[in-house]
Amino acid sequence: MQTEPQLRTVRCADADGGHDTAYWQWGPNSAPHVVVCVHGLTRTGRDFDALAQALVARVGAGVRVICPDVVGRGQSDWLKNPEGYGFPQYVGDMLALLQQLAQDGPMAQLDWVGTSMGGLIGMLVAGSPQLPLPMPIRRLVLNDVGPTIEWSSLARIGSYLGKTGMFNSLDEATGYLKTIQAGFGQHTDAQWRALSTHMVRPLPEGGLTLHYDPDIALPFKRNTPEQAQAAEAAIWQVYEAITAQTLLIRGAQSDLLSPATAQRMGEVGPKARLQVFENVGHAPTLLTPEQTTPVLNFLLE
């Protein structure tokens, strides 16, 4: 069984000459079933290691699982102009990635799994029929995110966003990540370490820091409740245009995705089926079989 993914890059356009977006590939280019998994705001594509390994174990050489590091995170380049950190750039980068994947090998099925920010990117890709996709998204998994995001949750995220810190050890960094990401729920020490290993990078002067550009916080922190409300109306329109079969995952204690938003998502547009995970907030990590199995069953049924 494949235990480590291949690290690859795709060249993406921006206003300052372009950048490389890194992505982690599980499975061969020849696999016709492509599953793209996109992480949350400050995370990396390695968040999906457990899900990717489970998919490859079940399907074998018939599936390619693609887990990008969104620009400014992980192994991807940082933007020269931080004003570019936003959904137009992220969607454009994902289109470039999908086009490269279609050139690499046959694509007979295209599915998307998105956690938080990655789910919003997925909604924009799946619900914008004018975009030049190599093929429509067939199945869409939205992990603890919807068109309406609770303002209190954005304020909580804004309180730590951009503070990449300096840590003397991986254990110290893991302890900090456990604090700011308590919504992930209960995990063993080994699981927290797995969730933290790819979230840090070494500093030239020694020690470790979080593996993202702190400037991703600049556009985020200028967001106002009025701007968020306007964006929400636009994203509901996009959501209602989605034709992919959709699975919505919600952490029972989520402060980002409310029960009312989840209910509405089951009634309009793709009429998402809802899967609630108990004893977790924002967001389920898809690390354990009890969380990965419903996703696998949905993607492969």
C-alpha positions as CSV (number, residue, x, y, z in Angstrom):
1,M,0.0,0.0,0.0
2,Q,1.2,3.5,-0.8
3,T,2.3,5.1,2.5
4,E,3.6,8.4,1.2
5,P,2.3,10.7,-1.5
6,Q,4.2,12.2,-4.4
7,L,4.9,15.9,-4.2
8,R,4.2,17.7,-7.5
9,T,3.7,21.3,-8.6
10,V,1.5,23.2,-11.1
11,R,2.3,26.7,-12.5
12,C,-0.5,29.2,-11.7
13,A,-1.0,32.7,-13.0
14,D,-1.2,35.8,-10.8
15,A,-0.7,39.5,-11.2
16,D,3.0,39.3,-10.3
17,G,4.4,36.7,-12.7
18,G,2.9,33.5,-11.4
19,H,3.6,31.0,-8.6
20,D,3.9,27.3,-8.1
21,T,1.1,25.5,-6.3
22,A,2.2,22.2,-4.7
23,Y,0.0,19.2,-4.5
24,W,0.3,15.7,-3.0
25,Q,-0.7,12.8,-5.2
26,W,-1.8,9.4,-4.1
27,G,-2.3,6.8,-6.8
28,P,-1.1,6.7,-10.4
29,N,-1.7,9.1,-13.3
30,S,-3.6,6.3,-15.1
31,A,-6.3,6.2,-12.4
32,P,-9.5,7.5,-14.1
33,H,-11.3,8.4,-10.8
34,V,-9.9,11.7,-9.5
35,V,-10.7,12.9,-6.0
36,V,-9.5,16.4,-5.1
37,C,-9.2,17.2,-1.4
38,V,-8.7,20.8,-0.3
39,H,-7.8,21.9,3.2
40,G,-8.9,24.6,5.6
41,L,-7.6,28.2,6.0
42,T,-4.2,27.6,7.6
43,R,-3.8,23.9,7.0
44,T,-2.1,21.8,4.3
45,G,-3.0,19.0,1.9
46,R,-1.4,16.4,4.2
47,D,-4.5,16.8,6.4
48,F,-6.1,14.2,4.0
49,D,-3.4,11.4,4.4
50,A,-5.8,9.1,6.3
51,L,-8.6,9.6,3.8
52,A,-6.4,9.2,0.8
53,Q,-4.8,6.0,2.2
54,A,-8.2,4.6,2.9
55,L,-9.4,5.4,-0.7
56,V,-6.3,3.9,-2.3
57,A,-6.6,0.8,-0.1
58,R,-10.2,0.3,-1.1
59,V,-10.0,1.2,-4.9
60,G,-6.3,0.4,-5.6
61,A,-4.9,1.7,-8.9
62,G,-8.3,3.0,-10.0
63,V,-8.2,6.2,-7.9
64,R,-6.0,9.4,-7.9
65,V,-6.3,11.4,-4.7
66,I,-5.0,15.0,-5.2
67,C,-4.4,17.1,-2.1
68,P,-3.1,20.6,-2.9
69,D,-1.4,23.0,-0.6
70,V,-3.4,26.2,-1.4
71,V,-1.1,29.1,-2.3
72,G,0.6,30.6,0.7
73,R,0.5,27.3,2.6
74,G,2.7,24.3,3.0
75,Q,5.0,23.6,0.1
76,S,3.3,26.1,-2.2
77,D,4.8,29.5,-3.1
78,W,3.7,32.7,-1.2
79,L,2.1,35.5,-3.2
80,K,4.2,38.6,-3.7
81,N,1.1,40.7,-3.1
82,P,-0.9,39.5,-0.1
83,E,-4.0,41.2,-1.5
84,G,-4.3,38.2,-3.8
85,Y,-5.1,35.9,-1.0
86,G,-8.8,35.3,-1.8
87,F,-11.2,33.1,-3.5
88,P,-10.7,34.4,-7.1
89,Q,-7.0,33.4,-6.9
90,Y,-7.8,30.1,-5.2
91,V,-10.4,29.1,-7.8
92,G,-8.0,30.0,-10.6
93,D,-5.3,27.9,-9.1
94,M,-7.6,24.9,-8.8
95,L,-8.6,25.3,-12.4
96,A,-5.0,25.2,-13.5
97,L,-4.5,22.1,-11.3
98,L,-7.5,20.3,-12.8
99,Q,-6.3,21.1,-16.3
100,Q,-2.9,19.6,-15.5
101,L,-4.5,16.5,-14.0
102,A,-6.6,16.0,-17.2
103,Q,-3.4,16.2,-19.2
104,D,-1.5,13.7,-16.9
105,G,-4.0,10.9,-17.5
106,P,-7.6,9.9,-18.2
107,M,-10.3,11.5,-16.1
108,A,-13.6,9.6,-16.0
109,Q,-14.9,10.8,-12.6
110,L,-14.1,14.0,-10.7
111,D,-15.0,14.4,-7.1
112,W,-14.2,17.0,-4.5
113,V,-13.7,16.9,-0.7
114,G,-13.3,20.3,0.9
115,T,-12.8,21.2,4.6
116,S,-13.9,24.7,5.6
117,M,-12.1,27.0,3.1
118,G,-11.6,24.0,0.8
119,G,-15.3,23.4,0.8
120,L,-16.1,27.1,-0.1
121,I,-13.6,26.7,-3.0
122,G,-15.4,23.5,-4.0
123,M,-18.8,25.2,-4.0
124,L,-17.5,28.0,-6.2
125,V,-15.9,25.5,-8.7
126,A,-19.0,23.2,-8.7
127,G,-21.6,25.9,-8.8
128,S,-20.1,28.1,-11.6
129,P,-21.1,26.4,-14.8
130,Q,-19.1,29.0,-16.9
131,L,-15.8,27.7,-15.6
132,P,-13.6,25.6,-18.0
133,L,-13.6,22.4,-16.0
134,P,-12.2,19.2,-17.7
135,M,-15.5,17.6,-16.6
136,P,-18.2,18.4,-14.1
137,I,-17.8,17.6,-10.4
138,R,-19.8,14.4,-9.8
139,R,-19.7,14.2,-6.0
140,L,-19.0,17.0,-3.5
141,V,-18.2,16.6,0.2
142,L,-18.5,19.8,2.2
143,N,-16.8,19.4,5.6
144,D,-18.3,21.7,8.2
145,V,-18.9,24.7,5.9
146,G,-21.8,26.4,4.1
147,P,-22.7,29.6,2.4
148,T,-23.6,31.2,5.8
149,I,-20.6,31.4,8.2
150,E,-21.2,32.5,11.7
151,W,-19.5,35.9,12.4
152,S,-18.4,34.7,15.9
153,S,-16.5,31.9,14.3
154,L,-14.7,34.3,11.9
155,A,-13.8,36.5,14.9
156,R,-12.4,33.4,16.7
157,I,-10.3,32.5,13.7
158,G,-9.1,36.1,13.2
159,S,-7.8,36.1,16.8
160,Y,-5.0,33.7,15.9
161,L,-4.7,34.0,12.1
162,G,-1.3,35.3,11.0
163,K,0.4,34.5,14.4
164,T,2.7,31.8,13.1
165,G,4.9,31.9,16.2
166,M,8.3,30.3,17.0
167,F,8.5,26.9,18.7
168,N,11.5,25.1,20.1
169,S,10.2,21.7,19.1
170,L,7.4,19.8,17.3
171,D,5.9,19.0,20.7
172,E,5.7,22.7,21.6
173,A,4.1,23.5,18.2
174,T,1.6,20.6,18.6
175,G,0.6,21.9,22.0
176,Y,-0.1,25.3,20.5
177,L,-2.1,23.8,17.6
178,K,-4.2,21.7,20.1
179,T,-5.1,25.0,21.8
180,I,-6.2,27.0,18.8
181,Q,-7.8,24.0,17.1
182,A,-9.6,22.5,20.0
183,G,-12.7,22.2,17.8
184,F,-11.1,19.2,16.1
185,G,-12.3,17.2,19.1
186,Q,-10.5,14.4,21.0
187,H,-7.4,12.9,19.5
188,T,-4.6,10.7,20.8
189,D,-1.2,12.3,21.2
190,A,-0.1,10.4,18.1
191,Q,-3.0,11.8,16.1
192,W,-2.3,15.4,17.2
193,R,1.4,14.9,16.2
194,A,0.3,13.6,12.8
195,L,-2.0,16.7,12.4
196,S,0.9,19.0,13.4
197,T,4.0,17.5,11.6
198,H,3.3,19.1,8.2
199,M,2.0,22.3,9.8
200,V,5.5,23.5,10.7
201,R,8.7,24.5,8.9
202,P,12.2,25.2,10.2
203,L,13.4,28.8,10.8
204,P,16.9,29.8,9.5
205,E,17.9,30.9,13.0
206,G,16.6,27.6,14.5
207,G,13.3,26.5,15.9
208,L,10.0,26.0,14.0
209,T,7.2,28.2,12.8
210,L,3.8,27.5,11.3
211,H,3.9,26.6,7.6
212,Y,1.9,29.4,6.1
213,D,2.4,33.0,5.0
214,P,1.2,35.2,7.9
215,D,0.1,37.7,5.4
216,I,-2.9,35.6,4.5
217,A,-4.4,37.3,7.5
218,L,-4.4,40.8,5.9
219,P,-7.4,40.5,3.5
220,F,-9.2,38.2,6.1
221,K,-9.0,40.8,8.9
222,R,-10.4,43.6,6.8
223,N,-13.6,41.7,6.3
224,T,-16.6,43.3,7.9
225,P,-20.0,41.9,8.9
226,E,-21.6,43.8,6.0
227,Q,-19.1,42.4,3.4
228,A,-19.6,38.9,4.9
229,Q,-23.4,39.3,4.4
230,A,-23.0,40.3,0.8
231,A,-20.7,37.4,0.1
232,E,-23.1,35.1,1.8
233,A,-25.9,36.0,-0.6
234,A,-23.7,35.4,-3.6
235,I,-22.5,32.0,-2.3
236,W,-26.1,30.9,-1.7
237,Q,-26.7,31.6,-5.4
238,V,-23.7,29.5,-6.3
239,Y,-24.7,26.7,-3.9
240,E,-28.2,26.5,-5.5
241,A,-26.6,26.1,-8.9
242,I,-24.6,23.0,-7.8
243,T,-25.7,19.8,-9.6
244,A,-23.1,17.4,-8.0
245,Q,-24.5,14.9,-5.4
246,T,-23.5,16.6,-2.2
247,L,-22.6,15.3,1.3
248,L,-22.5,17.9,4.1
249,I,-20.6,17.0,7.2
250,R,-21.2,18.9,10.4
251,G,-19.4,18.8,13.8
252,A,-22.2,18.7,16.3
253,Q,-20.5,21.5,18.3
254,S,-19.4,23.5,15.3
255,D,-19.4,27.3,15.8
256,L,-19.0,27.9,12.0
257,L,-21.8,25.9,10.4
258,S,-25.1,26.3,12.3
259,P,-27.9,23.7,12.3
260,A,-30.1,26.2,10.5
261,T,-27.6,26.6,7.7
262,A,-27.2,22.8,7.4
263,Q,-30.9,22.4,7.3
264,R,-31.3,24.9,4.5
265,M,-28.5,23.2,2.5
266,G,-30.6,20.0,2.6
267,E,-33.6,21.8,1.2
268,V,-32.2,23.9,-1.7
269,G,-29.8,23.4,-4.6
270,P,-28.2,19.9,-4.5
271,K,-30.2,19.1,-1.3
272,A,-27.1,17.9,0.6
273,R,-27.5,14.8,2.7
274,L,-26.3,15.5,6.2
275,Q,-23.8,13.6,8.3
276,V,-23.2,14.8,11.9
277,F,-20.2,13.8,13.9
278,E,-20.7,14.0,17.7
279,N,-18.1,15.4,20.2
280,V,-16.4,17.6,17.6
281,G,-16.7,21.2,16.6
282,H,-15.0,22.9,13.6
283,A,-13.9,20.9,11.9
284,P,-13.9,17.1,11.8
285,T,-10.4,15.9,10.9
286,L,-11.4,12.9,8.8
287,L,-8.6,11.0,10.5
288,T,-10.4,8.0,12.1
289,P,-12.4,5.2,10.4
290,E,-15.7,6.5,12.0
291,Q,-15.2,9.8,10.1
292,T,-13.6,8.5,6.9
293,T,-16.0,5.6,6.3
294,P,-19.1,7.7,5.5
295,V,-17.0,9.8,3.1
296,L,-15.6,6.7,1.4
297,N,-19.1,5.2,1.1
298,F,-20.5,8.4,-0.4
299,L,-17.7,8.7,-3.0
300,L,-17.7,5.0,-4.0
301,E,-21.4,4.0,-3.7
